[in-house]
């Protein structure tokens, strides 16, 4: 192999490396990136936004089911013995919203058992809306100072105000999913799934 090739290859590599060397030097002379602190969001505001979105979907789904279908429960293939009717789903959610926030010292606390007798769509929708208003009041009462203080509940859960709201939202999501299935089994597209 001629000597010229041995000289040309290293020379080309050196020329190509010059821009990278100057980039590395200029990067080393720059000041390190400074990360600005993210703004704080009050617990009541962030939790209220998340819970409010779930509340909207549940209430719209409950309202989408016609009154004459509130006693619907699945009976198709599979084991559906003893499952809740649509009315039972709505009642259960209303009762749970009161149960989650019992003992927080809030006005408007309701004994969940008093909702057992509610049957009609109008009665249940009113109870559901009022229970979510109670949940909203509970969330508004959360401050940075009390967010992680213990609240009444099963000792094994070690509930705080924040974890109770988290649990309540997850509970609503669970039953919302069941309500969606009940709506679709009756040929109703859930409002949150409709194209706008």
Steps between C-alpha positions, in 0.01 A plus 500: 500500500647839404611733780259774384199302625648470850538879518165595347277292732636644830495851351132464405412374847677796661312749278164337575572499875561876518130604518435245777798620700388864480142396597630309802710800605214748463269266695753475781515881526121537532332539836310192622128492435303647786170326568236738625276373777158389377209698642309351793135410458278490806382149590134603477552638149681203350284237673185696416588508132552123482195415712288751308577332170394162635188650658396648165532166321307311768215751516469517121497118479236474773287759324538330160317185614123539447290481817327182383840327471621583852404151616720342228757240601693278259356153441695390192735203491729488799444514874297812579302364794456769765673782310387855562237663284584833341302669778702307756824621339386862526376457858823327602711783362293761684524305825874446460565870438344576838674206669848598380481845657307425819654644812679786326279755678331619181152646475248290309623160618243230423468152646546280188232257625234770453547461123394134506136587431568708186361331188425739215748654260411850620556408865827325425635773272428762769676287763796439268545871424473591869752232597750637251440851634586359844817346353589837344462668841729238653762563232478878546578448869841350421798728558876441479497484882227233538541304174677209666332498840316182594124484450237246615501170316620142524833508690665265249454761224688773691277761338592864467295771331696458177486120493126509574440719195719268293298202619170680429605585144615142435169373638306729267709379206425140585125551504508736203651214298211276601245769417656540155447128434138522614441797269656324201299184567194721457624655176606828664838655425637653822511881474878507557547270198284696256673690223467871547 
